[in-house]
Amino acid sequence: MMGLGKRRLLRARRGSTWLVGAAVLLLAAGAVGGYFAANRLLPQKVAYTRGPAAPLAEHPAPQAPPELQATLERIAAGYREPVGLAVSDVTTGWTAQVSGDQTFPQQSVSKLWVALAVMQAVDQRRLSLDQTVVMHDEDRSVFNQPLASRIRGPNGLSITLADLLRHALIESDNAANDMLIREVGGPGVVTQNIADKHLKGLAVGGTERDVQTRTAGLEWKPEYGRTWIFKQARALLPDDVRDQALANYLANPPDGATPLGIVTALSELKRGELLSRASTDFMLGLMEEARTGQMRLRAGMAPGWTLAHKTGTGPDWRGASVGINDVGLMTAPDGHTYAVAVMVRQTSQPPSARHRLMAGVARAVESYWALAGQRARTQTAANRPATGPQAAPAAAPVANGL
């Protein structure tokens, strides 16, 4: 028979087990109730492609690496003309810059923000990449427009939005860019998209044909879609008219942007904060295929690095060029990415000097990456605990009994 003490102990154990079980059930019920209550209070869905519902809390970015900052300052001073430089670490958020908050004419760099607005419309299902549009003679633009040669006859050229984006970002085709602006709803829609995404220091200003004709001192006419007619009309303008038009453009460029604004937007694009993942990958893939500016940033990059970028090149007048730019995302062999912007407002330097400027910035980024990697490896080695065999302490003498 079981003794009294054992029976009491057994009842105590059964009682404590029951209490524990009841507590677990109460906790589970509370958790389930809290889950459903929370979901009733928070039914909204996260939608990165529509931008944050309210401004995000800003946190101070880390200080820029002093050695990279010093290198950029030395490169800018060596060019002997005003330039804007910015380099941002996409992961940590620091930014080194020279005149990064000043506004520079973008020229074809602004095609990035047109593409961003189009991809936003795709994410919202207002547009589709495989939808077809038709380009006619009146859809021609000015200067670089390879697509214009394919517009023939009354039927025009049928082309998908995806192919328009390819021509705009890979070949910097002005006619493709202007068609995209029309399809997305006009320059105002592009500008509103920039504002909706809380991007600062960026502008578009209009179609390429409108911006370029005003910069030359002309007003757009359909016949200017034949570039030789446009250039002929421009050549007939008095010099003072062209001088004033260009001065107005440089004083307040309608397509102006700051280097800081550009690297911030590119960093957010790379992190997937502006578009859906599929749209982000599509846009960055086109930027990686860009054929323009082979002697700019790309010329300073070592094997193993990749570049997703967009160039800008403005008109020449009185021995100077306007809006000579290259901006993009440089990705190191280990996957670390830096957003880079090199912008020149107006320059009389020869093309070789412009190329050295941009390639020099790319090499500065690579040198910093190598230095940062070496420091990280050294720090890791210093913090690693010793793992090798340790010498055993000497044994005390033991009497052998002899």
Secondary structure, DSSP 8 states (H G I E B T S, - for coil): ---HHHHHHHHHHHHHHHHHHHHHHHHHHHHHHHHHHHHHH------GGG--SS-----------HHHHHHHHHHHHHH-S-EEEEEEETTT--EEEESTTS-EE-GGGGHHHHHHHHHHHHHTTSS-TT-EEEE-GGG--SSS-GGGGG--TTT-EEEEHHHHHHHHHHS--HHHHHHHHHHHT-HHHHHHHHHHTT--S----S-HHHHHHHHHT----GGGGSHHHHHHHHHTS-HHHHHHHHHHHHHS-TTEE-HHHHHHHHHHHHTTSSS-HHHHHHHHHHHHT--S-TTTGGGG--TT-EEEEEEE---EETTEEEEEEEEEEEE-TTS-EEEEEEEEEEE-S-HHHHHHHHHHHHHHHHHHHHHHHHHHHHHHHHHS---S--------------
